[in-house]
Every structure is written in structure tokens, then in C-alpha cells.
Amino acid sequence: QVQLVESGGGLVQPGGSLRLSCVASGSIFSTYATGWYRQAPGKQRELVAHISSAGLINYIGSVKGRFTISRDNDKNTVVLQMNSLRPEDTAVYYCKLQTSVRAYWGQGTQVTVSS
């Protein structure tokens, strides 16, 4: 069983930065793709950034140039560095690990961008 624990959310002013971290338990993290999703009130959960086991990365268009995803397989960690934050980035952010059998999700961390 894999557990994912996110941290780093909070309240930030527009234009500010936050760094989200997600630590996975167990020993399979390096084998699979992982990523960050977000869900705003009244909206569907959407993929924000994805990184494969080989390090291939993609982002949704609205965060390109502002967010950076990275992974450290030695620490079982995936990080989302978020810069130039906007009010529309406000959401609960979740990390996900996609194995060949199932997806594992973290509990979510709230990000609020407001003045």
C-alpha cells in the first residue's frame, strides 16, 4: 500500500510563490509516473503537471512558464514550484502516483491566492 502526503499549501498574494511537496511511502515511487492535480470549488479535478518515471514533463497551458514539477526518486518526493500565482490558481492540490494497477492520491493541500 502506498500513502502520499502533501504539504506546502497556504494563503499567498497574487504574484507570490508556493512550493508543494508530496512524499510517498514504500519502494515503488521511482517506477511510475506522478503528478499534481487541482480542484477548484464547483469544478472538476484537472491535471496541472505530470512527470513520467523517465522524467518527461508536461503542463497544462495556463501554468506553463510559472510552475515547475520535479521529482527526487531517492527521497520518494515530487515537488511543484509555483511562481507568479494568480487568483484562478486557487484550489485544493493533490498529488497522484499512477501504477500499472491503480492510482494513489494524497489527501490534498489548499492553495489560496488572494489579496
N, C-alpha and C positions, 0 to 999 in steps of 0.2 A: 504494500500500500504506500502511496506517495502522498505526502502533505506539502502544500505550498503556502508559505506565509509571506504576505506583502507588508511593506512598511514604507513610510516616507510621504504619505499624503498630508494634506493640510489646507490652510487658507493662505492665499497669496494674491497680491495685487496684479492687475493686468501688466504684462511686460516682465513679470518676475519669473523665477525658476523653481522647479522642484525636481527631486531625484527619487524615483521609486525603485525599491529593491524587492526581489522575490527570491526566497530561499527554499529549495526543495529538499525534502528528506530522501533517504535511500540512495541507491547507487546507479540509477538508470538515467539520470538527468542528461548526461552528455550524449546519450544515444538518440535523443529525439528533438524535434522542433519545439520551440517555445515562443511565447509572445504575450503581448499586452492587449487587452480589450477594454472597452469602456461602455458604460451605460448611463445615459442621462435620464432624468425623470421624464416618463411618458414616451421614451424612445427605445428602440431595440438595441441590444448589445451589438457593438461593432468592433471589428479588428482595427487596432491602432498601428501596431508594428509587429513584425514576425521575423524570427531568425531561425534558420534551419540548423541541424546538427553540424553542418559543414560551414556555417557562418554566413550563408546567403541571407540577405536582409531585404524586406520590403516594408513600405509605409503607406498609409492612406494619404491621399493628396493633401489634405488640409494640415497635416503635421510635417510634411517634408520640409527640411531646412530648419525646423525648430526642435524636433525630437530626435533623440539618438538611442537606439537599442543596442545593448551589448550583452554578452554572456561570459561567465567565468566558470568553466566546467570543473576546475579544481575546487571551487567553492560552491558548486551547485547553485549558482546565482545568475539571475537575469535582471538587468538594470534598464530603466527607462529614464534618461535625462531629458527633462522638458524645459525648454527655454522659450522666451517670448510668449508666455502664456496669455491666452485670451479668455474672456468670459465664456465663450462657447466650448472651451475645453473642460468646463465644469461637469463632473460625472464621478461615478464610482469606477475605479480602475481595477481590473482583475488580471492576474497572470494565469496562463494556461500552459500545460505540458501535454502534448499530443503524442500518445504512444500508438503502437500498432493495434492495440486492443480497445483503448478508451482514452478519453480526455480527463485530465485532472485540473481542477480550478482552485484558486485561492479564495479567501473569504472576501476580498475586496478592500480597497482603501479609498476614502473620499478625497477628491481634489476639488477645491472650490476657488474659482478665480473671480475676485470681486474687489471693488474699491470701497 
